[in-house]
Structure formats: structure tokens, C-alpha cells
Amino acid sequence: MPKVIYFSTSGKWQEYPLGPHTTIGRHPDQNLQLLDRMISKEHAIISLAPDGHYVLTDIGSKNGTFVNEEPVYGSRVLRDGDDIGLGNHILKFVDPPQPPPQPEPTEEDIATTKELSPADLSSQFQTLSVQAIRQPISDAHFLPESQITSEQVLRQDYEKLRVAAELSATAATTVDFDQLLNVIIDKAFHLFKADRVAILLRDESGQMCTRVALDRDRKPIQHFKISETLLEEVIIEKSAVLSGDALSDQRFSASNSLIVANVRSTMCVPLIYEDEVLGVINLDTQLMTGAFVEKDLQILTGFARQAAFTLQQGRMIEETRKNAIIRDNLRRIISPHLVDDVMSGKIQLQKNGQRTESTVLFADIRGFTQLTEQHEPELIVNMLNEIFEKMVECIFNHDGVLDKFIGDEVMAVWGVRVGQENHALSAVHCAIEMMNAIHQMNTIRKARFQPPIYIGIGIATGVVIAGYMGSTQAMSYTVIGDTVNLGARLCSAAQPSEILINEEAWKRVNDTVESVMLPPIMVKGKRDQVSVYRVYWQE
């Protein structure tokens, strides 16, 4: 049966069967009423001609009538598949060729039919009815070329797919999300009959915020508002929403923002990456009902996929950049190996302490007070920075962790890294390298007629408590315990250019490092004398 198919204000596809005389317009008295301000009260008539063809006649409408985008002056014969343009509506004329007459059923056919139960007949009828209803609606999707009867539809589909392919190529060659947003907006205005395009993204708190909102003239929309009801449905359901007339759509009847903005047609699709909604793309129009169809929604959903992928790429690159900065800053204060442990999650940045066996090293400048009295502060600061630069380099060369600077003293620790076993030997080798570095510095200083610098080093091996300590706003990785105190006392007892170690450290290095046992000494905080050893190093 001849009919027209159109997208109704309720957001659904509708079919209207044509009689001998069908009036179309905005007024309720018309046979087919279309609530569109661009359509006249009495706009057009579709009549059955004597030769069996249907004829479309424009009856003086204000905005004109079109068939396949060509204006109708007077009357025009309609063909199956023609698109009728009335205001903002597109009606598809459907008048398929009539099937040839069927022969009269034979007695055998009648007998076969009688054998079917009423339920079987009902099921067959329902199946045929559903197919009859769904067939025209499928025109809203991209059909195979062989099923397209209208050259105009084919050209429109081609243009949409061509633009989508261009967008895919652009997205594949850029990680600049802002650049991709501009491309998406340009393509959206080019393809769709949208008055406004807006893209919203989640901020750091998880709230959806407007990233960009433009009208068709590419002017920014100040204080853009999107329906919370619409946004909630897209985010919770993680699916796209298409509404042919948002003002009449029962889903959004309580949305004041749509009413205030006078939104008629809208499409809203989520930007999803690995099941996470990163944002949404929203298109709407204030003049046109049924402005968007299922094909448009498919294209926009493809845009959203590209945008979500590029957005996630950009986030990963930004995260990598931030991690690189953090890693670089951490490397300035702790061993690069410890930085790797922190960044990989092997060590948690939490306030806690862990009992472990470690080796601590203290090194400070001998006669520093006298130096500060004899030289300007700027010169002392430059000298300290030069010395500390060398010492920290030695610490990191031997996988040590820089704990802190205390005036003219530096503290380092070994054994807190995961899998670091020969920590005592590493600390002693570091101390020897420090002495050699200071000796080389003194050679240069003497050539400049500057006084030499001497350091003393104390090393102790034993049980410590290691971890991040301080407040939640400012923490530092350090070690505490009796072993730490002993290392500091040995450093105080060391003479210029002398390395002193405790007995626990000596047990772990005596087969490798040349050393000599010194008379036991008394140190602050100990009741008994402490065994101490001097490590030899060559100038």
C-alpha cells in the first residue's frame, strides 16, 4: 500500500498510508499533521491520479516543497523512494511495484493450510507484520548498494562515510586532542543539521564540564547548559541517545534546560574508552524536529570512538611526561634505582617503617667552622655545592640512597633497596671513591691557591627502621635506630681523610678491603667501648 515514512516528534519512525487525497500541513484539520514551524498550516496535497500514480502538489506554502532536494513548482509525479522535503521534515514516499497476481489455490494448498494450527497461523502473521514494519525503518541505516533505489540517498551516504574516513585518518596521525576536537566540530557542522555542538569532558573531580560549545557560526556559547536527564542517561547506560523532538519526548519531559533552550532535535553520544565514560559529544537544533536519523547517530558514534581513543592517548602521554618529571626530581635526592622501585610500586610512599639490616654512611668536612669564618658566605655555599655534587655522584654510583644533608654533612644508606645484599661493601667502596674525589678536588684547589678540604667518614652496619616518615603533607625516606647513631659517632671520631667502620661492617668487607683494627673507643650513647676499624685508601 502506498505510504510516506517520516521521523515523528515523539522520536520514532512513523508510517502514514496514503488515500486518494491526503492533505499535509501544520493545522490539526490536515490529514497528516506535522508540528513544524517551517511548515504552513496547509502546505501540500498528495493525490491519486487516474493513471494510478501519486502526485504531489504544493498549495502555496511559505517555505516551499521539495522532492529529492529539487523545488516543486505546481505538481510532480512521485516515484517509489522519493524524498519529500517539507520544512524541517523529510518524508519518504514508498510505493513498491505490485506483485503479479497469484493463481487460485489448489485443493492441495487448501488442505495444507487447514493442517496449520491457529497458533502457527498467528505466528506467521506476526512475523510478516514485523518484517513489513521494520523494512522501511532500516532505511535509517547504511544499506548495501544493491538495496538503495535513490541516487540522492547514495550520494548522501557516501559523503557521510567519506567525512568519517577523513576523521579516522586525522585521528590516526595526531595525539593533540584539541586539534581533533576542532576537526570533529567542523565535520559535525558539515554533515549534520545542528545549530550547536558541545563536547564535555570529566575534570579531575569526575564532574562533566564543558570543554567546548559552539554555534553554527563557530561562536562560543556562553554558559552552555545540557540536560542533566539526558546526560545521566548517556553516562549511566553508556549508550547514545537520539531524540527527534526533545520537547515532546517523554524521556526528557522534566528537563527544564531543554525547554529553556528550546531544543527540538538532539544527539548525545558518550566518549568511551575501556568501559569508562570520558565525556560526551552533544549536537542539537532549536528549529528542526527529526533533524537527525539513525545514520547520523552511527557516524557521530564513530566520531566519539576516535575522540575517546585520542583523548586517552593524550592522557597517557601527559601521565608519562609527569612521571618523567617526578622521576627526574626524585633522582636528584635518592638513588635512581630506588626511584625505579618507587615508580614501579615495589616501595609504597606511605608513612610506615620496616625493620631491616642496612649500612649507613656519614661524611662531613673537617674544619668547616674555621672555613666559614675566613670566607664569604657565597663562597662557602659554592664550595659546599661542589663537594656535595661529587659526594652524591659517588653515592649513586654505588647504588646508595641519599638520605639527607645536615649542614656540611651528608648521610647515605644502603640495604633498603629490594634485593640489595652486599650493602656494607657498596658503602665502603663509596667512601673510598669519595676520598679520591676530594683528593682530586684539592689538586685543583691548590693550583688556584685555595686551601685544601678534608672529610671524615663513618660507616656502621646493623639493624635500622627504614621508611617514609613525617606528615601526610611532607614525608622523607630515612632510617633511624642505634646503627644510625653509631655511624654518626664514628664520623665524628674520624680524623681528616679517615674512614672508620664498625665491627659488623668489617665482617662483611675484611676479605675484600684492606683495613686495620684500632683501639676500642667510647661513643656517646654507649655504655661499653665500640670496636672500630680503619679502611685504607690510596691517594
Secondary structure, DSSP 8 states (H G I E B T S, - for coil): --EEEEE-TTSSEEEEE--SEEEEESSTTSSEE---TTS-SS-EEEEE-TTS-EEEEE-S-SS-EEETTEE-SSEEE--TT-EEEETTEEEEEE------------HHHHHHHHHS-HHHHHHHHHHHHHHHHHHHHGGGS---GGG---HHHHHHHHHHHHHHHHHHHHHHT---HHHHHHHHHHHHHHHS--SEEEEEEE-TTS-EEEEEEEETTS-B-TT----HHHHHHHHHHTS-EEES-TTT-GGGTT-HHHHHHT--EEEEEEEEETTEEEEEEEEEESS-TT---HHHHHHHHHHHHHHHHHHHHHHHHHHHHHHHHHHHHHHTTS-HHHHHHHHHTSS--SB--EEEEEEEEEEEEETHHHHHHHS-HHHHHHHHHHHHHHHHHHHHHTT-EEEEEETTEEEEEES-STT---HHHHHHHHHHHHHHHHHHHHHHHHHTT----EEEEEEEEEEEEEEEEE-SSSEEEEEESHHHHHHHHHHHH--TT-EEEEHHHHHHHTTTS-EEEEEEE--TT-SS-EEEEEE----
